[in-house]
Amino acid sequence: MPSFDPLSRALGGAAALLGMVAAAVYWSAGLSLSHYDAKAHLVVARRIFDSLTPSWEQIGAVWLPLPHVLNALPVQFDWMYQTGASAILVSIVSFAVTVACLSALVIRVTGSPWGAGLAAALFAANPNVLYLQSTPMTEPLLFALSSLVVLHLAEWALSGEVPIRRAAGWTIVAACLTRYEAWPIVGAAMALAAWVKWRMGTPLAIVATSMARLACYPAGAVLCFMGMSFASIGEWFVTGGFYVPDLKLQGQPLVVAEAILEGLSDLGGARLVVAAEVAAMVLILAAIWRRSRSGLVFPLVLLASAALPFYAFVSGHPFRIRYEVPLILGCAACIGASVGLARRAAAPIAIILFTAIVLQARPFDRQAPMIVEAQLDRENGIGRQAVTQCLRQSYDGTTIMASMGALAHYMQELSLVGFHLADFLHEGSGPTWQAAYAYGPVAFTGWVLVEEAAEGGDLLHQKAKQWPEFLRGFERVCEGGNVALYRRRSG
């Protein structure tokens, strides 16, 4: 593990306390599981064991597996599954680790405690970050592992060591199996670490050899995931098919870049964006100007997370403000590091900048964009209660067919009234799902749940539109929140 100075350890401890307070605040407000993906992540972890076909294949092929593997056992307990408590604990710990890593990174490249404190404070005080670390979402684990990767490689590049410690490689593996944003971060971190190591005097051949060995770790992680994906669904890598393309952004890189900057400004305020842009230029110039300052490029690495939303939106993925939240980590690191270069002036600059930025993005702001986006499904959730009541009153113990890609969050909600994932036939149910989808569910299930609106309707809705006989033998019994419930006719 990298070394953490006393300030970084103290800031990490303070972040843990802040994280627990934030989690309690959002829990009491009923917001911990507001985001449909927060519930869906719990479902993916639970279904590894609670399923018609329990197996490792239930880990899935769209989301990366590590967050779900970590929670697979805890969420088998109903309370953990229904509240997300174990996953929220992972998020809080990740938040604390991230703050400690941010501080340690700035200390390592500038030696400035004021710069380190500013970086940690800007990240920890952001209301969108505080909210995410209070949920089962996977971004907090990404923050922790990606910042730990950068810290590992910064310490190696700025030290006299030639071999790269195995801990760095395994941290890279963990990051690459958490969220896709880690992939460009790892790539950028390795490239810049090699450049810094060479510039600090290590022969290029030795640097290249070390990097080649390190590259085996992310390459192995990605290949392992692709193999798991192929074994699960017959595709090496899933890039689409689960959303309706947004034509306003698709194929327009300049428009997408502008949208990402606007999203970041909404999340952290215009002052954060301007300060980060200036800071990035300062760090680049300082790193190029003086060899001894080469390590200043490492905070910039965390901005590489922008590659994921850029690729997604250009490909047509609908805009999501959540995809810009990882950029707050990079902005905080860059601002803190650049202020750290101010030496004696660092203290007043840090205080002024922190105050100015926090005034535009206040901690615990209930109107923060991430919190608003998380509640987009709230009205539908209220509407689905009618479907829940209908199903609960008439349920006869037979299997319920539903698309997990569209209704995983509703499956989690149904656990509150006694339903288990083993009650559902979904995409992870293998040949039975495939047969029911191909020939109609009448011979396989007693019930069908259909999402009729989100992303143009789910797989079952689209199938019924293309083939009206798909739901033959079923009658529509109720609907609500864009979800329709069908029951197999008796006889």
C-alpha positions, -999 to +999 in steps of 0.1 A: +000+000+000+012+036-005+023+056+025-002+081+040+011+111+058-006+121+091-026+148+074-040+124+048-049+099+075-066+125+095-086+138+065-096+102+057-109+097+092-128+130+091-143+119+057-155+087+072-174+106+099-188+130+073-198+100+052-217+084+080-235+117+088-244+121+051-256+086+048-278+091+079-292+123+064-302+108+031-314+076+047-338+095+069-350+115+039-358+082+020-332+090-007-307+061-002-324+039-028-341+066-049-320+059-080-333+029-100-297+018-105-290+017-068-317-009-065-306-027-096-270-031-083-285-048-052-305-071-075-274-081-095-255-090-063-284-109-048-293-129-079-259-148-078-275-170-052-312-161-052-323-171-087-341-198-108-306-206-120-281-195-093-245-194-106-216-171-113-232-163-146-257-142-128-230-116-123-240-104-158-222-088-187-231-051-189-219-038-155-185-047-143-185-074-116-164-063-086-191-042-067-216-071-070-192-097-060-183-077-028-220-075-019-231-110-031-231-126+004-243-096+025-274-090+004-286-126+008-298-112+042-332-096+034-325-065+055-292-058+038-309-064+004-340-043+011-320-013+026-287-015+007-269-011+041-239-033+032-234-016-002-237+019+015-210+009+040-187+000+010-195+035-004-187+053+029-154+034+033-146+042-004-153+079+002-129+080+031-102+062+012-106+086-017-102+117+004-070+102+020-056+093-014-064+128-028-046+144+000-016+121-001-013+126-039-012+164-036+013+161-007+034+138-028+036+161-059+037+195-041+045+190-005+017+215+004-007+206+032-029+235+022-032+222-014-039+187+000-066+200+023-082+220-005-083+190-028-099+168-001-123+195+010-135+204-026-142+167-033-158+159+001-180+189+003-196+185-031-233+176-026-234+152-055-205+133-042-219+133-007-252+118-020-235+091-041-214+079-012-247+075+007-261+050-017-253+015-031-241+031-064-207+020-077-191+054-083-176+057-048-157+025-052-144+038-085-132+070-068-113+051-042-096+026-065-088+050-093-073+075-069-054+047-052-040+036-086-028+071-094-012+074-059+006+040-064+020+050-097+030+085-086+050+070-057+067+046-080+075+072-107+089+097-082+109+071-063+142+053-070+124+020-072+126+001-106+101-028-101+065-018-097+049-033-066+023-061-071-001-041-050-003-015-077-011-042-103-039-057-082-053-023-074-055-017-112-073-050-116-098-040-090-104-006-106-108-021-140-134-045-127-154-018-110-165+008-136-155+016-171-143+051-162-113+033-146-101+020-180-090+054-194-078+065-160-055+034-158-043+039-193-035+076-187-019+068-153+004+042-168+014+064-198+022+094-176+040+073-150+063+059-177+070+095-189+077+108-154+100+078-146+119+083-178+122+120-173+135+115-138+164+096-152+155+059-155+166+044-189+137+041-214+143+003-218+139-003-181+107+019-179+093+001-209+099-033-194+083-023-161+053-009-179+049-041-201+048-062-169+023-039-153+001-039-184-005-076-179-028-067-150-053-045-168-051-067-199-059-098-178-088-080-160-104-069-193-099-103-210-114-120-179-144-098-180-149-103-218-147-141-213-173-139-185-195-118-208-192-143-236-199-172-213-230-155-199-247-140-229-227-151-260-213-116-266-177-105-259-186-069-250-220-052-248-221-016-261-257-010-269-292-024-271-303-011-237-312+025-245-329+046-272-303+067-290-303+104-282-301+120-316-293+154-301-258+141-291-252+111-312-223+115-336-216+151-326-183+153-306-182+190-302-218+191-289-210+163-265-179+180-252-200+211-245-227+191-228-201+174-205-187+208-195-222+221-189-229+190-168-198+195-148-207+231-142-241+221-130-225+196-106-198+218-091-205+253-102-189+275-129-162+285-105-151+249-101-148+245-139-129+277-144-105+270-115-099+235-128-092+247-163-066+272-150-052+246-127-047+221-154-028+246-176-006+256-146+002+219-139+010+211-175+033+241-179+050+235-145+056+198-153+071+205-187+092+235-175+110+218-147+120+181-146+117+180-108+081+190-112+072+162-137+050+146-111+025+174-113+009+156-142-006+129-119-036+149-107-045+154-144-049+117-148-081+117-129-097+139-156-094+109-180-127+097-167-142+122-192-135+096-220-164+074-208-192+099-211-177+113-242-177+079-259-212+070-245-229+102-256-213+103-291-225+067-295-260+079-287-264+071-250-289+094-234-273+122-213-269+114-176-255+139-152-242+111-131-215+103-157-199+137-151-196+132-113-161+114-115-147+146-131-152+163-097-124+141-084-100+152-111-110+189-107-104+188-070-070+171-074-059+196-101-070+227-081-054+214-049-021+207-066-019+240-084-027+259-053+000+239-035+025+255-059+018+289-044+038+282-013+032+309+013+002+322-006-014+288-007-033+293+026-053+324+016-058+312-020-071+278-007-096+295+017-109+320-009-112+293-036-130+268-013-154+295-001-162+307-036-167+272-050-188+258-021-211+288-023-221+275-058-224+239-048-235+237-011-231+205+008-264+186+014-282+207-012-314+188-019-316+204-054-282+191-064-284+177-099-275+142-089-302+141-062-327+155-087-317+129-113-320+101-087-356+109-082-367+108-118-384+074-112-402+085-080-436+092-096-435+059-115-426+042-082-458+055-067-477+044-097-462+009-095-477+004-060-511-004-077-494-032-096-477-044-064-510-046-046-526-064-075-499-090-078-497-095-040-534-102-037-537-126-066-502-143-067-505-181-069-468-190-066-461-194-103-432-178-121-432-141-131-416-132-164-399-097-164-370-081-181-343-074-156-327-049-179-358-027-174-374-038-142-345-049-119-353-019-096-390-030-094-379-066-085-360-051-055-391-031-045-412-063-046-389-079-020-406-056+005-438-076+001-422-110+001-411-117-034-377-133-041-356-131-073-362-169-077-398-160-084-388-143-116-379-155-151-354-130-165-326-126-190-302-144-166-324-175-165-307-191-195-326-214-219-359-211-202-359-173-207-348-178-243-376-203-250-403-181-234-391-151-253-390-170-286-422-189-284-443-169-259-444-173-221-477-191-217-461-225-212-434-212-188-449-185-165-481-176-148-474-139-149-457-113-171-445-078-161-440-054-189-423-019-188-441+000-215-425+034-216-389+038-204-364+037-233-392+029-257-404+000-236-386-031-225-378-063-245-412-078-238-430-047-248-411-046-281-417-083-287-454-079-281-455-050-306-437-070-332-456-102-326-491-096-312-495-133-303-466-131-279-489-127-249-515-151-261-531-169-232-526-139-209-550-112-198-540-077-187-551-073-151-536-039-139-511-012-147-493+017-130-461+036-133-457+025-169-457-012-159-484-036-169-492-069-152-505-099-172-519-131-157-522-164-175-559-173-181-570-204-163-577-234-184 
